[in-house]
Amino acid sequence: MRIKTLSSEDPKREYDWLIQHFNKENLISCFHELDGKKAVGIDGKNKKDYEVNLEDNIESLVDRMKNNNYYPAPVRQVMIPKGDGKFRPLGISNFEDKIVQLLFSKILSAI
């Protein structure tokens, strides 16, 4: 990503518009990086399900993000047992949200 170069050249640079990095190419790259064996979110879809119409799904995601119509889905909560007999909550995002989260993470890490 070009943002990494810009950030390293000018560490004090401020960024106020990052949506241009949410393009089809970057989102498909993130899709391929995600592990398809992780727990599914509230929608019940996994990587294999999302991949069936990958091009259409990603194009729809890009359109929704650029038109401010993308909203993350509710997170599925699972209680994980701890060693002391208590439980801790674990939030599981749906697969599409995981793609967006990964790209956000990459962009912020580059900055």
DSSP file (Angstrom, degrees, kcal/mol; ACC not computed):
  #  RESIDUE AA STRUCTURE BP1 BP2  ACC     N-H-->O    O-->H-N    N-H-->O    O-->H-N    TCO  KAPPA ALPHA  PHI   PSI    X-CA   Y-CA   Z-CA
    1    1 A M    >>        0   0    0      0, 0.0     3,-1.0     0, 0.0     4,-0.7   0.000 360.0 360.0 360.0 139.1    0.0    0.0    0.0
    2    2 A R  H 3>  +     0   0    0      1,-0.2     4,-2.4     2,-0.2     3,-0.3   0.766 360.0  73.0 -64.6 -26.5    1.2    3.5   -0.9
    3    3 A I  H 3> S+     0   0    0      1,-0.2     4,-2.4     2,-0.2    -1,-0.2   0.826  90.9  57.5 -60.8 -32.2    0.1    4.7    2.5
    4    4 A K  H <> S+     0   0    0     -3,-1.0     4,-2.0     2,-0.2    -1,-0.2   0.914 108.2  46.0 -65.4 -42.6    3.1    2.9    4.2
    5    5 A T  H  X S+     0   0    0     -4,-0.7     4,-2.1    -3,-0.3    -2,-0.2   0.935 113.5  48.7 -64.6 -47.3    5.5    4.8    2.0
    6    6 A L  H  X S+     0   0    0     -4,-2.4     4,-1.8     1,-0.2    -2,-0.2   0.902 111.9  49.7 -60.2 -41.4    3.8    8.1    2.6
    7    7 A S  H  < S+     0   0    0     -4,-2.4    -1,-0.2     1,-0.2     6,-0.2   0.880 111.0  48.0 -66.9 -39.2    3.8    7.5    6.4
    8    8 A S  H  < S+     0   0    0     -4,-2.0    -1,-0.2     1,-0.2    -2,-0.2   0.841 112.1  50.1 -72.4 -31.4    7.5    6.5    6.5
    9    9 A E  H  < S+     0   0    0     -4,-2.1    -2,-0.2     1,-0.3    -1,-0.2   0.838 128.7  20.6 -73.0 -32.7    8.5    9.6    4.5
   10   10 A D    ><  -     0   0    0     -4,-1.8     3,-2.1    -5,-0.2    -1,-0.3  -0.721  66.6-178.9-139.0  84.6    6.4   11.9    6.7
   11   11 A P  T 3  S+     0   0    0      0, 0.0    -1,-0.1     0, 0.0    -3,-0.1   0.709  84.4  54.1 -60.3 -20.9    5.7   10.4   10.1
   12   12 A K  T 3  S+     0   0    0      2,-0.1    -5,-0.1    -5,-0.0    -2,-0.0   0.413  79.3 126.0 -93.7   2.5    3.7   13.5   11.2
   13   13 A R    <   -     0   0    0     -3,-2.1     2,-0.4    -6,-0.2    -3,-0.0  -0.327  53.6-139.7 -61.1 139.9    1.4   13.4    8.3
   14   14 A E        -     0   0    0      2,-0.0     2,-0.5    -2,-0.0    -1,-0.1  -0.840   8.7-153.5-104.7 142.1   -2.3   13.3    9.2
   15   15 A Y        +     0   0    0     -2,-0.4     3,-0.1     1,-0.1    96,-0.0  -0.959  23.3 163.3-117.4 125.9   -4.8   11.2    7.3
   16   16 A D        +     0   0    0     -2,-0.5     2,-0.3     1,-0.2    -1,-0.1   0.380  69.3  45.9-122.2   2.4   -8.4   12.2    7.2
   17   17 A W        +     0   0    0      1,-0.1    -1,-0.2     2,-0.0     3,-0.1  -0.814  50.4 153.6-148.9 104.0   -9.7   10.1    4.3
   18   18 A L    >   +     0   0    0     -2,-0.3     3,-1.9    -3,-0.1     4,-0.3   0.439  47.5  98.6-110.4  -2.8   -8.8    6.4    4.2
   19   19 A I  G >   +     0   0    0      1,-0.3     3,-1.9     2,-0.2    -1,-0.1   0.763  69.6  72.5 -62.8 -24.9  -11.8    4.9    2.3
   20   20 A Q  G 3  S+     0   0    0      1,-0.3    -1,-0.3    -3,-0.1    -2,-0.1   0.740  90.3  60.9 -63.2 -19.6   -9.8    4.9   -1.0
   21   21 A H  G <  S+     0   0    0     -3,-1.9     2,-1.7     1,-0.2    -1,-0.3   0.631  83.5  84.3 -79.5 -14.0   -7.8    2.0    0.4
   22   22 A F    <   +     0   0    0     -3,-1.9     2,-0.2    -4,-0.3    -1,-0.2  -0.577  66.6 138.5 -89.5  75.2  -11.0   -0.1    0.6
   23   23 A N     >  -     0   0    0     -2,-1.7     4,-2.5     1,-0.1     5,-0.2  -0.674  69.0 -98.6-115.5 171.2  -11.0   -1.2   -3.0
   24   24 A K  H  > S+     0   0    0     -2,-0.2     4,-2.5     1,-0.2     5,-0.2   0.897 119.5  51.6 -56.9 -45.7  -11.7   -4.6   -4.6
   25   25 A E  H  > S+     0   0    0      1,-0.2     4,-2.0     2,-0.2    -1,-0.2   0.931 112.7  43.8 -60.4 -48.9   -8.1   -5.6   -4.9
   26   26 A N  H  > S+     0   0    0      1,-0.2     4,-2.0     2,-0.2    -1,-0.2   0.887 114.8  49.2 -66.1 -39.3   -7.2   -4.9   -1.2
   27   27 A L  H  X S+     0   0    0     -4,-2.5     4,-2.3     2,-0.2    -1,-0.2   0.884 110.6  49.8 -69.9 -37.5  -10.4   -6.6    0.1
   28   28 A I  H  X S+     0   0    0     -4,-2.5     4,-2.1    -5,-0.2    -1,-0.2   0.892 109.1  53.3 -66.4 -38.0   -9.9   -9.7   -2.0
   29   29 A S  H  X S+     0   0    0     -4,-2.0     4,-1.1    -5,-0.2    -2,-0.2   0.921 110.3  46.8 -60.5 -43.6   -6.3   -9.9   -0.7
   30   30 A C  H  X S+     0   0    0     -4,-2.0     4,-1.4     1,-0.2     3,-0.3   0.889 107.3  58.0 -65.4 -39.1   -7.6   -9.7    2.8
   31   31 A F  H >< S+     0   0    0     -4,-2.3     3,-0.6     1,-0.2    -1,-0.2   0.931 106.9  47.8 -54.2 -47.4  -10.2  -12.4    2.0
   32   32 A H  H 3< S+     0   0    0     -4,-2.1    -1,-0.2     1,-0.2    -2,-0.2   0.750 107.8  56.3 -69.1 -23.9   -7.4  -14.8    0.9
   33   33 A E  H 3< S+     0   0    0     -4,-1.1    -1,-0.2    -3,-0.3    -2,-0.2   0.762  87.8  95.4 -77.8 -25.5   -5.4  -14.1    4.1
   34   34 A L  S << S-     0   0    0     -4,-1.4     2,-0.4    -3,-0.6    65,-0.0  -0.394  81.0-116.4 -73.2 143.9   -8.2  -15.1    6.5
   35   35 A D    >   -     0   0    0      1,-0.1     3,-0.8    -2,-0.1    12,-0.1  -0.644  15.5-153.6 -77.8 127.7   -8.4  -18.6    7.9
   36   36 A G  T 3  S+     0   0    0     -2,-0.4    11,-0.3     1,-0.2    12,-0.3   0.430  85.7  68.8 -82.0   1.2  -11.5  -20.4    6.7
   37   37 A K  T 3  S+     0   0    0      9,-0.1    -1,-0.2    10,-0.1     3,-0.1   0.350  74.1 109.1-103.5   5.8  -11.5  -22.7    9.8
   38   38 A K  S <  S-     0   0    0     -3,-0.8     9,-0.2     1,-0.2    -4,-0.0  -0.320  81.7 -78.4 -79.0 165.5  -12.4  -20.0   12.4
   39   39 A A        -     0   0    0      1,-0.1     2,-0.2     7,-0.1    -1,-0.2  -0.252  49.8-117.1 -62.0 148.4  -15.8  -19.8   14.1
   40   40 A V        -     0   0    0      1,-0.1    54,-0.1    -3,-0.1     6,-0.1  -0.554  24.3-124.8 -89.6 154.6  -18.6  -18.2   12.2
   41   41 A G    >   -     0   0    0      4,-0.6     3,-1.4    -2,-0.2    52,-0.2   0.082  47.0 -68.3 -82.8-163.1  -20.4  -15.1   13.2
   42   42 A I  T 3  S+     0   0    0     32,-0.5    33,-0.1    50,-0.4    51,-0.1   0.735 129.7  58.2 -65.2 -25.1  -24.1  -14.4   13.7
   43   43 A D  T 3  S-     0   0    0      2,-0.1    -1,-0.3     1,-0.0     3,-0.1   0.607 102.0-130.9 -82.9 -11.1  -25.0  -14.8   10.0
   44   44 A G    <   +     0   0    0     -3,-1.4     2,-0.3     1,-0.2    -2,-0.1   0.518  59.8 136.1  77.8   4.9  -23.6  -18.4   10.0
   45   45 A K        -     0   0    0      4,-0.1    -4,-0.6     3,-0.0    50,-0.5  -0.677  33.0-168.2 -91.4 140.3  -21.5  -17.8    6.9
   46   46 A N     >  -     0   0    0     -2,-0.3     4,-2.2    -6,-0.1     5,-0.2  -0.509  42.7 -85.4-112.6-174.6  -17.9  -19.1    6.6
   47   47 A K  H  > S+     0   0    0    -11,-0.3     4,-2.1     1,-0.2     5,-0.1   0.887 126.8  53.3 -60.6 -41.0  -15.1  -18.4    4.1
   48   48 A K  H  > S+     0   0    0    -12,-0.3     4,-0.8     1,-0.2    -1,-0.2   0.901 109.7  48.3 -62.6 -41.7  -16.4  -21.1    1.7
   49   49 A D  H >4 S+     0   0    0      1,-0.2     3,-0.6     2,-0.2     4,-0.5   0.915 113.0  47.4 -63.5 -44.0  -19.9  -19.6    1.6
   50   50 A Y  H >< S+     0   0    0     -4,-2.2     3,-0.6     1,-0.2     7,-0.2   0.826 106.5  59.0 -67.7 -31.8  -18.6  -16.1    1.0
   51   51 A E  H >< S+     0   0    0     -4,-2.1     3,-1.7     1,-0.2    -1,-0.2   0.721  84.0  80.1 -72.3 -22.2  -16.3  -17.3   -1.8
   52   52 A V  T << S+     0   0    0     -4,-0.8    -1,-0.2    -3,-0.6    -2,-0.2   0.898 115.5  15.8 -53.4 -44.4  -19.2  -18.7   -3.8
   53   53 A N  T <> S+     0   0    0     -3,-0.6     4,-3.2    -4,-0.5    -1,-0.3  -0.353  85.7 150.4-121.8  49.6  -19.9  -15.2   -5.2
   54   54 A L  H <>  +     0   0    0     -3,-1.7     4,-2.9     1,-0.2     5,-0.3   0.897  69.7  47.8 -54.1 -51.5  -16.6  -13.6   -4.1
   55   55 A E  H  > S+     0   0    0     -4,-0.2     4,-2.5     1,-0.2    -1,-0.2   0.935 117.2  42.7 -57.8 -48.8  -16.5  -10.9   -6.9
   56   56 A D  H  > S+     0   0    0      2,-0.2     4,-2.5     1,-0.2    -1,-0.2   0.908 114.3  51.3 -65.2 -42.2  -20.1   -9.9   -6.3
   57   57 A N  H  X S+     0   0    0     -4,-3.2     4,-2.1    -7,-0.2    -2,-0.2   0.923 113.4  44.1 -61.7 -44.4  -19.8   -9.9   -2.6
   58   58 A I  H  X S+     0   0    0     -4,-2.9     4,-2.8    -5,-0.2     5,-0.2   0.911 112.9  51.0 -68.4 -42.3  -16.6   -7.8   -2.6
   59   59 A E  H  X S+     0   0    0     -4,-2.5     4,-2.4    -5,-0.3    -2,-0.2   0.906 111.5  48.6 -61.5 -40.5  -18.1   -5.3   -5.2
   60   60 A S  H  X S+     0   0    0     -4,-2.5     4,-2.6     2,-0.2    -1,-0.2   0.906 111.2  50.4 -63.6 -41.9  -21.2   -5.0   -3.0
   61   61 A L  H  X S+     0   0    0     -4,-2.1     4,-2.5     2,-0.2    -2,-0.2   0.926 110.5  48.7 -62.4 -46.3  -19.0   -4.4    0.1
   62   62 A V  H  X S+     0   0    0     -4,-2.8     4,-2.7     2,-0.2     5,-0.2   0.933 112.5  48.9 -60.1 -46.4  -17.0   -1.7   -1.7
   63   63 A D  H  X S+     0   0    0     -4,-2.4     4,-1.7     1,-0.2     6,-0.2   0.927 112.2  47.9 -59.8 -46.1  -20.1    0.0   -2.9
   64   64 A R  H  <>S+     0   0    0     -4,-2.6     5,-3.5     1,-0.2     6,-1.0   0.899 113.5  47.8 -63.6 -39.8  -21.7   -0.1    0.6
   65   65 A M  H ><5S+     0   0    0     -4,-2.5     3,-1.2     4,-0.2    -2,-0.2   0.930 113.1  46.6 -67.3 -44.4  -18.5    1.3    2.2
   66   66 A K  H 3<5S+     0   0    0     -4,-2.7    -1,-0.2     1,-0.3    -2,-0.2   0.745 115.1  47.1 -71.6 -22.5  -18.1    4.1   -0.3
   67   67 A N  T 3<5S-     0   0    0     -4,-1.7    -1,-0.3    -5,-0.2    -2,-0.2   0.251 114.1-115.4 -99.4  11.7  -21.7    5.1    0.0
   68   68 A N  T < 5S+     0   0    0     -3,-1.2    -3,-0.2     1,-0.1    -4,-0.1   0.831  85.9 116.4  57.1  35.3  -21.7    5.0    3.8
   69   69 A N      < +     0   0    0     -5,-3.5     2,-0.5    -6,-0.2    -4,-0.2   0.238  39.5 107.1-113.4  10.6  -24.1    2.1    3.8
   70   70 A Y        +     0   0    0     -6,-1.0    -9,-0.0    -5,-0.1    -8,-0.0  -0.794  41.7 174.5 -91.9 128.1  -21.9   -0.5    5.4
   71   71 A Y        -     0   0    0     -2,-0.5    26,-0.1     0, 0.0    -6,-0.0  -0.997  32.7-117.6-131.4 128.3  -22.7   -1.4    8.9
   72   72 A P        -     0   0    0      0, 0.0     3,-0.1     0, 0.0    21,-0.0  -0.340  34.6-116.2 -61.3 145.2  -20.9   -4.2   10.9
   73   73 A A        -     0   0    0      1,-0.1    21,-0.1    21,-0.0   -31,-0.0  -0.366  40.6 -82.0 -75.3 159.7  -23.2   -7.0   11.9
   74   74 A P        -     0   0    0      0, 0.0   -32,-0.5     0, 0.0     2,-0.4  -0.298  51.2-113.1 -57.7 150.0  -23.9   -7.7   15.6
   75   75 A V        -     0   0    0     18,-0.1     2,-0.5   -34,-0.1    18,-0.2  -0.715  20.9-126.1 -91.3 135.1  -21.2   -9.8   17.1
   76   76 A R  E     -A   92   0A   0     16,-2.5    16,-3.0    -2,-0.4     2,-0.5  -0.685  25.9-144.8 -79.9 128.1  -22.0  -13.4   18.3
   77   77 A Q  E     -A   91   0A   0     -2,-0.5     2,-0.4    14,-0.2    14,-0.2  -0.819  18.8-178.8-100.5 132.7  -21.0  -13.8   21.9
   78   78 A V  E     -A   90   0A   0     12,-2.6    12,-2.3    -2,-0.5     2,-0.6  -0.985  24.7-130.8-126.1 137.6  -19.6  -17.1   23.2
   79   79 A M  E     -A   89   0A   0     -2,-0.4    -2,-0.0    10,-0.2    12,-0.0  -0.805  21.6-158.4 -92.4 123.0  -18.6  -17.8   26.8
   80   80 A I  E     -A   88   0A   0      8,-3.4     8,-2.5    -2,-0.6     2,-0.1  -0.865  18.0-121.9-103.2 127.4  -15.2  -19.3   27.1
   81   81 A P  E     -A   87   0A   0      0, 0.0     6,-0.3     0, 0.0     2,-0.2  -0.440  24.2-150.8 -70.2 140.3  -14.3  -21.3   30.2
   82   82 A K    >   -     0   0    0      4,-3.5     3,-1.4    -2,-0.1     6,-0.0  -0.584  29.9-102.5-101.4 169.7  -11.3  -20.0   32.2
   83   83 A G  T 3  S+     0   0    0      1,-0.3     4,-0.1    -2,-0.2    -1,-0.0   0.741 117.4  59.8 -65.1 -24.4   -9.0  -22.2   34.4
   84   84 A D  T 3  S-     0   0    0      2,-0.1    -1,-0.3     1,-0.0     3,-0.1   0.274 122.0 -99.8 -90.9  12.3  -10.6  -21.0   37.6
   85   85 A G  S <  S+     0   0    0     -3,-1.4    -2,-0.1     1,-0.3     2,-0.1   0.341  90.7 111.8  88.6  -7.3  -14.1  -22.3   36.6
   86   86 A K        -     0   0    0     -5,-0.1    -4,-3.5     1,-0.0    -1,-0.3  -0.329  60.3-127.4 -88.8 177.5  -15.3  -18.8   35.5
   87   87 A F  E     -A   81   0A   0     -6,-0.3    -8,-0.1    -3,-0.1    -1,-0.0  -0.901  11.3-157.1-125.7 154.4  -16.1  -17.8   32.0
   88   88 A R  E     -A   80   0A   0     -8,-2.5    -8,-3.4    -2,-0.3     2,-0.2  -0.983  26.3-113.6-128.6 145.7  -15.1  -14.9   29.8
   89   89 A P  E     -A   79   0A   0      0, 0.0     2,-0.4     0, 0.0   -10,-0.2  -0.510  25.6-166.6 -78.6 144.6  -17.0  -13.5   26.8
   90   90 A L  E     -A   78   0A   0    -12,-2.3   -12,-2.6    -2,-0.2     2,-0.4  -0.997  10.8-145.9-129.5 126.1  -15.6  -13.8   23.3
   91   91 A G  E     -A   77   0A   0     -2,-0.4     2,-0.5   -14,-0.2   -14,-0.2  -0.790  10.0-163.1 -94.4 131.8  -17.1  -11.9   20.4
   92   92 A I  E     -A   76   0A   0    -16,-3.0   -16,-2.5    -2,-0.4   -50,-0.4  -0.955   8.0-152.1-119.1 115.8  -17.1  -13.5   17.0
   93   93 A S        -     0   0    0     -2,-0.5   -18,-0.1   -18,-0.2   -52,-0.1  -0.390  26.4-101.0 -79.2 159.0  -17.6  -11.2   14.0
   94   94 A N     >  -     0   0    0    -20,-0.2     4,-1.7   -54,-0.1     3,-0.1  -0.355  40.4-101.6 -75.1 167.8  -19.2  -12.4   10.7
   95   95 A F  H  > S+     0   0    0    -50,-0.5     4,-1.6     1,-0.2     5,-0.1   0.881 119.4  51.6 -63.6 -42.2  -16.9  -13.2    7.9
   96   96 A E  H  > S+     0   0    0      1,-0.2     4,-1.9     2,-0.2    -1,-0.2   0.909 109.4  51.1 -62.1 -40.9  -17.4  -10.0    5.9
   97   97 A D  H  > S+     0   0    0      1,-0.2     4,-2.8     2,-0.2    -1,-0.2   0.850 105.1  57.2 -64.7 -33.4  -16.7   -7.9    9.0
   98   98 A K  H  X S+     0   0    0     -4,-1.7     4,-2.2     2,-0.2    -1,-0.2   0.873 104.9  51.8 -64.3 -36.4  -13.5   -9.9    9.5
   99   99 A I  H  X S+     0   0    0     -4,-1.6     4,-2.0     2,-0.2    -2,-0.2   0.944 112.4  45.0 -63.5 -47.6  -12.4   -8.9    6.0
  100  100 A V  H  X S+     0   0    0     -4,-1.9     4,-2.6     1,-0.2    -2,-0.2   0.907 112.3  52.1 -62.7 -43.3  -13.0   -5.2    6.8
  101  101 A Q  H  X S+     0   0    0     -4,-2.8     4,-2.5     1,-0.2    -1,-0.2   0.896 108.2  51.2 -61.6 -41.1  -11.3   -5.5   10.2
  102  102 A L  H  X S+     0   0    0     -4,-2.2     4,-2.2     2,-0.2    -1,-0.2   0.920 111.6  46.5 -63.9 -43.6   -8.2   -7.0    8.6
  103  103 A L  H  X S+     0   0    0     -4,-2.0     4,-2.5     2,-0.2    -2,-0.2   0.913 111.7  51.2 -67.1 -41.0   -7.9   -4.2    6.0
  104  104 A F  H  X S+     0   0    0     -4,-2.6     4,-2.7     1,-0.2     5,-0.3   0.928 110.3  50.6 -57.5 -44.5   -8.5   -1.6    8.7
  105  105 A S  H  X S+     0   0    0     -4,-2.5     4,-2.3     1,-0.2    -2,-0.2   0.909 110.4  48.6 -60.6 -43.6   -5.7   -3.2   10.8
  106  106 A K  H  X S+     0   0    0     -4,-2.2     4,-1.9     2,-0.2    -1,-0.2   0.907 112.6  48.1 -64.0 -42.3   -3.3   -3.2    7.8
  107  107 A I  H  X S+     0   0    0     -4,-2.5     4,-1.6     2,-0.2    -2,-0.2   0.942 114.1  45.3 -64.8 -47.9   -4.0    0.5    7.0
  108  108 A L  H  < S+     0   0    0     -4,-2.7    -1,-0.2     1,-0.2    -2,-0.2   0.861 112.0  52.4 -66.4 -34.9   -3.6    1.6   10.6
  109  109 A S  H  < S+     0   0    0     -4,-2.3    -1,-0.2    -5,-0.3    -2,-0.2   0.876 106.9  53.5 -66.3 -36.7   -0.4   -0.5   11.0
  110  110 A A  H  <        0   0    0     -4,-1.9    -1,-0.2     1,-0.3    -2,-0.2   0.854 360.0 360.0 -66.3 -34.4    1.0    1.1    7.9
  111  111 A I     <        0   0    0     -4,-1.6    -1,-0.3    -5,-0.1    -2,-0.2   0.486 360.0 360.0 -74.2 360.0    0.4    4.6    9.4
